[in-house]
Amino acid sequence: MKFRFTKRVSAVVVTVAILFTSVFSVSIFANAATTFSPRLSAPASTNKYYYSDLNVFYKYGYGMPNCTAYAYGRAYEILKTEPKLSWGNAEDWYGYNKSNGYYSYGKTPKLGAIACWSYNGGGGHVAVVEKIENGQITFSNSAWSGNNFYLTYASTSDSNAGGASWWNFQGYIYIGEFSGGQAETLPITYKTGIYKTTAALNMRSGVGTGNSVLLTIPSNTQITITDVKSDSDYNWGYTTYDGKKGWVCMDYCSYVGAVTQPTTAKPTTQPTTAQPTTQPTTAKPTAQPTTAQPTTAPATTQPTTVAPPSNSDNKPANGLGVGDVNGDGYISIIDATMIQQYVSSQIELTDEQIAQCDFDFDGQVTVMDTTCMQKYLVY
């Protein structure tokens, strides 16, 4: 009896120790993962969460570009510990988590959550919620055999979370509860000077896309940038156009040259007056005053065009019939952005431009047109 009693006490002690360790570990984990910094640009090829054997998809030959490899790596990056997510196809992730009870889940978007879809006829997609603001969700994604990294957007009221018509939104996997951290500010890579817009460009009242639109500057317009700042998404330049002063996105401007002040040369010889001899005479100036024409220093570098974000590869508009909202002959992320701004009443479009917005041919202009266009640009 004594031996048995001792054995039972040992088992209880071990059980309590295990429970204490588990609870303590969970407590540390929860406290360590309370802040959140959104990822709005592609991870570097040296990032261990995406490009090393820490990522099981990378390890077994299914690394990026791949939505599952990206979402798994992003979860690992957020948690700083191995996530308990499915190692299978994207359409299986939601059911796998639900049946195993690893994380809570639901249909409300939260920071860091994994959004899950299945496709009609097989297949699926997963993405990560990076930002939720002003009624809009920002997702980070990767696409199998497609784009290594790209961002998509959806309204918080969209029951399909921005998915295409053949997608079935399953829900979100909540890998943690996070407070809204701020993204790092981009380094300023532009300087003041003269620029030319490479697309129709909104002038905003402040730095960031959340500020109101004052007016739209046409493409191929020369503007003078007098100050440069940045946020987590873009570099911004302060300029004046059509009597308005505000901020424009520098990522859609090409550098022309520095601003120089015109200079005026002084006369080489001052006019002189001779003394009278018999009859007072006035000598003419020995040299006429000359004025140099204002000169502008040539640009130190040839104009260069800043490339759009990596997920905005232009595609010819010929043959598609719609999508070329800005009329430059191509379908790009700029067109998708203009549709999104029109839907959210940030800009006005002409009747011809509105006709180009119905990208999914459903007879109306909605955020779904933006989503379909983004998918078209990716694949």
C-alpha positions in Angstrom: 0.0 0.0 0.0 2.8 2.4 0.9 4.5 1.8 -2.5 1.2 2.3 -4.3 0.5 5.5 -2.4 3.9 6.9 -3.2 3.4 6.0 -6.9 0.1 7.8 -7.0 1.5 10.9 -5.3 4.3 11.0 -7.9 1.9 10.8 -10.7 -0.2 13.6 -9.3 2.9 15.8 -8.8 4.0 15.1 -12.4 0.5 15.9 -13.7 0.5 19.2 -11.8 4.0 20.0 -13.1 2.9 19.4 -16.7 -0.2 21.5 -16.3 1.8 24.3 -14.7 4.3 24.2 -17.5 1.6 24.2 -20.1 -0.3 27.1 -18.6 3.0 29.0 -18.0 4.0 28.4 -21.6 0.7 29.5 -22.9 0.9 32.6 -20.8 4.3 33.5 -22.1 3.1 32.8 -25.7 0.0 35.0 -25.3 2.0 37.9 -23.8 4.7 37.7 -26.4 2.2 37.9 -29.3 0.1 40.9 -28.3 1.4 43.5 -30.7 1.1 43.3 -34.4 3.0 44.9 -37.3 1.4 44.5 -40.7 3.4 43.2 -43.6 2.7 45.3 -46.7 5.7 44.2 -48.8 7.3 41.0 -49.8 9.6 39.2 -47.3 13.2 39.0 -48.2 14.7 35.8 -49.6 16.8 35.6 -46.4 13.7 35.6 -44.1 13.9 32.3 -42.3 10.1 32.0 -41.7 9.5 31.8 -45.5 12.8 30.5 -47.0 14.2 27.8 -44.6 13.2 24.4 -43.3 11.3 26.2 -40.5 8.6 26.4 -43.1 7.3 22.9 -43.8 6.1 23.8 -47.2 9.5 25.1 -48.2 11.1 22.1 -46.6 9.1 19.6 -48.7 9.4 21.5 -52.0 6.2 23.5 -52.0 7.7 26.9 -51.1 6.7 30.3 -52.5 5.1 31.4 -54.7 2.4 29.4 -52.9 -0.5 30.7 -50.7 -0.1 28.0 -48.1 3.7 28.4 -47.8 3.2 32.2 -47.4 0.4 32.0 -44.9 2.3 29.4 -42.8 5.5 31.5 -42.9 3.5 34.7 -42.0 1.9 33.0 -39.0 5.3 31.7 -37.9 6.6 35.3 -38.3 3.8 36.8 -36.2 3.8 34.2 -33.4 7.6 33.6 -33.4 6.8 30.0 -32.8 5.7 27.1 -35.0 2.0 27.5 -35.9 -0.5 24.7 -35.5 -1.8 25.0 -39.0 -2.6 22.4 -41.7 0.3 21.0 -43.8 -2.2 20.3 -46.6 -4.1 22.1 -49.3 -5.6 25.6 -48.7 -9.2 24.3 -48.8 -8.4 22.0 -45.9 -7.0 24.5 -43.5 -10.3 25.7 -42.0 -11.7 22.3 -41.4 -8.4 21.0 -40.1 -8.2 23.7 -37.4 -11.9 23.3 -36.6 -11.7 19.6 -36.1 -8.5 19.8 -34.0 -9.5 22.8 -31.9 -6.1 24.5 -32.2 -7.3 28.0 -32.6 -10.6 29.8 -32.3 -12.4 30.7 -35.6 -15.2 32.7 -37.0 -16.5 35.1 -39.7 -15.3 38.4 -38.2 -12.0 39.8 -39.6 -9.2 40.3 -37.0 -5.6 41.3 -37.3 -3.3 38.4 -38.0 -6.2 36.0 -38.8 -5.9 33.5 -41.6 -8.7 33.9 -44.2 -9.7 30.6 -45.8 -11.6 29.9 -49.1 -12.5 26.8 -51.0 -13.2 26.8 -54.8 -16.1 25.4 -56.7 -14.8 22.3 -58.3 -11.8 21.9 -56.0 -8.9 24.0 -54.7 -8.7 27.0 -52.4 -6.8 29.9 -51.1 -5.5 31.3 -47.8 -4.4 34.9 -47.0 -3.5 36.9 -43.9 -5.4 39.9 -42.5 -2.8 42.8 -42.2 -4.9 45.9 -41.7 -8.5 46.7 -40.8 -9.4 50.4 -41.1 -12.1 52.7 -42.5 -14.3 49.6 -43.3 -11.6 48.0 -45.4 -9.6 44.8 -44.9 -6.1 44.5 -46.3 -4.9 40.9 -47.0 -1.4 39.8 -47.8 -1.1 36.9 -50.3 1.0 34.6 -52.4 -0.3 32.6 -55.4 0.8 29.2 -56.5 2.8 29.4 -59.8 1.9 33.1 -59.8 2.8 36.2 -57.8 5.3 35.8 -54.9 3.5 38.5 -52.8 0.6 40.8 -53.4 -2.1 42.7 -51.4 -5.8 42.5 -51.9 -8.6 44.4 -50.3 -12.2 43.8 -49.3 -15.0 45.6 -47.5 -15.6 44.5 -43.9 -19.3 44.0 -44.9 -18.4 41.6 -47.8 -19.6 38.1 -46.7 -17.1 36.6 -49.2 -14.2 38.7 -47.9 -13.3 39.9 -51.3 -13.2 36.5 -52.9 -14.2 35.9 -56.5 -17.6 34.6 -57.4 -16.4 31.0 -57.6 -14.8 31.2 -54.1 -16.6 30.0 -51.0 -15.4 31.9 -47.9 -15.1 29.4 -45.0 -14.0 31.8 -42.3 -11.0 33.1 -40.3 -8.6 31.2 -38.2 -7.6 33.4 -35.2 -4.0 32.5 -34.4 -3.9 35.1 -31.7 -5.5 38.3 -30.3 -3.4 41.3 -31.3 -3.5 45.0 -30.7 -3.2 47.2 -33.7 0.5 47.8 -34.1 1.9 50.2 -36.7 3.8 49.3 -39.8 7.4 50.6 -40.1 7.7 53.8 -42.1 9.3 53.3 -45.5 12.8 54.9 -46.0 12.5 58.1 -48.1 13.9 57.2 -51.5 13.0 60.4 -53.3 14.3 63.9 -53.3 12.8 67.3 -54.0 12.8 68.5 -57.6 10.8 68.5 -60.8 8.8 65.3 -61.6 6.4 64.1 -64.2 3.4 62.0 -63.2 3.3 58.6 -64.8 -0.4 58.1 -64.1 -3.5 60.1 -63.1 -2.6 61.0 -59.5 -4.7 62.0 -56.5 -3.6 65.0 -54.5 -4.4 64.4 -50.8 -4.7 66.8 -47.9 -2.1 64.8 -45.9 0.4 62.0 -46.0 -1.4 58.6 -46.5 -4.3 57.2 -48.5 -6.7 57.8 -45.6 -6.6 61.6 -46.3 -9.2 63.3 -48.4 -8.6 63.8 -52.2 -8.3 67.5 -53.1 -8.1 66.9 -56.9 -6.6 64.6 -59.5 -3.5 65.5 -61.5 -3.5 64.2 -65.0 -0.8 61.7 -66.3 2.3 63.2 -67.9 2.0 66.4 -65.9 5.1 68.2 -64.7 5.0 69.1 -61.0 7.5 70.5 -58.5 8.0 68.6 -55.3 9.2 70.8 -52.4 9.0 68.3 -49.5 9.1 64.5 -49.2 7.7 62.3 -46.5 6.8 58.6 -46.2 4.3 56.2 -44.4 4.2 52.4 -44.3 3.0 52.2 -47.9 4.4 54.9 -50.0 6.7 58.0 -50.4 4.8 61.2 -50.6 5.7 64.6 -52.2 4.3 68.0 -51.4 3.3 70.0 -54.5 1.1 72.7 -55.9 -1.3 72.2 -58.8 -4.3 74.2 -60.1 -4.3 76.5 -57.1 -4.3 73.6 -54.6 -1.5 72.4 -52.3 -1.2 68.9 -51.1 0.6 65.5 -51.1 0.9 63.0 -54.0 2.3 59.5 -54.2 5.8 59.6 -55.5 5.8 56.0 -56.6 3.9 57.1 -59.7 6.2 60.0 -60.6 9.4 60.1 -62.6 12.3 62.4 -61.8 13.0 65.1 -64.4 15.6 67.3 -62.7 16.5 69.7 -59.9 14.9 73.1 -59.5 17.2 76.0 -60.4 16.6 79.7 -60.1 17.1 81.8 -63.2 20.0 84.3 -62.9 20.5 87.7 -64.7 24.1 88.9 -65.6 25.1 92.4 -64.8 26.3 94.7 -67.7 30.0 94.0 -68.5 30.8 97.8 -68.6 29.1 100.6 -66.8 27.9 103.6 -69.0 30.2 106.6 -68.7 29.7 110.3 -69.6 32.6 112.4 -71.1 33.3 115.9 -69.9 32.2 118.7 -72.3 35.1 120.4 -74.4 33.5 123.3 -76.5 30.0 122.0 -77.0 28.8 119.8 -74.3 28.7 116.3 -75.6 27.7 113.1 -74.0 29.7 110.1 -74.8 27.9 106.9 -75.5 28.6 104.0 -73.3 31.7 102.1 -74.4 29.7 98.9 -74.2 26.0 98.3 -74.2 24.6 96.6 -71.1 23.8 93.1 -71.8 21.4 90.8 -70.0 22.0 87.1 -69.9 19.0 84.9 -70.6 17.8 82.8 -67.7 19.3 79.4 -67.9 18.1 76.2 -66.3 20.6 73.5 -65.4 20.1 70.3 -67.2 18.9 67.3 -65.3 21.7 65.4 -63.7 20.1 62.1 -64.6 17.9 60.9 -67.3 14.2 60.7 -66.4 13.4 57.3 -65.0 10.0 55.7 -64.4 9.3 54.3 -61.0 7.9 50.8 -61.4 4.4 50.1 -59.8 4.3 47.6 -56.9 5.3 44.0 -57.7 1.6 42.9 -57.9 0.8 45.4 -60.7 2.3 44.0 -63.8 0.6 45.8 -66.7 -1.4 43.7 -69.2 -2.6 45.0 -72.6 -6.2 46.2 -72.6 -6.7 45.2 -76.2 -9.3 42.6 -76.7 -10.7 42.6 -73.1 -13.1 45.4 -73.6 -13.0 46.8 -70.0 -10.5 47.5 -67.3 -8.5 50.3 -68.9 -10.0 53.1 -66.7 -7.2 55.6 -67.1 -7.0 55.1 -70.9 -3.3 54.3 -71.2 -3.8 51.2 -73.2 -3.0 48.8 -70.4 -4.7 47.2 -67.4 -2.7 47.8 -64.2 -3.0 48.2 -60.5 -3.6 51.9 -61.2 -6.9 51.0 -62.9 -7.9 48.7 -60.0 -7.1 51.5 -57.5 -9.3 54.0 -59.5 -12.2 51.6 -59.4 -11.8 51.1 -55.7 -11.7 54.9 -55.1 -14.7 55.4 -57.3 -16.7 52.7 -55.4 -15.7 54.4 -52.1 -16.7 57.9 -53.5 -13.2 59.3 -53.3 -13.0 60.3 -57.0 -15.4 60.9 -59.8 -15.1 59.3 -63.2 -16.5 60.1 -66.7 -19.2 58.0 -68.3 -16.5 56.4 -70.5 -14.3 55.6 -67.5 -17.3 54.1 -65.6 -18.0 51.8 -68.5 -14.5 50.5 -68.2 -14.9 49.7 -64.5 -17.3 46.7 -64.9 -14.5 44.1 -65.0 -16.6 41.1 -64.0 -19.4 42.0 -66.5 -22.2 41.9 -63.9 -23.7 45.2 -64.9 -22.6 47.2 -61.9 -19.4 48.7 -60.4 -18.4 47.2 -57.0 -15.4 46.2 -55.1 -15.6 42.8 -56.8 -14.5 44.4 -60.0 -11.3 45.5 -58.2 -10.8 42.0 -56.8 -11.3 40.3 -60.2 -8.9 42.8 -61.9 -6.2 42.0 -59.2 -6.6 38.3 -59.9 -6.3 39.0 -63.6 -3.0 40.8 -63.0 -1.7 38.0 -60.8 -2.3 35.1 -63.1 
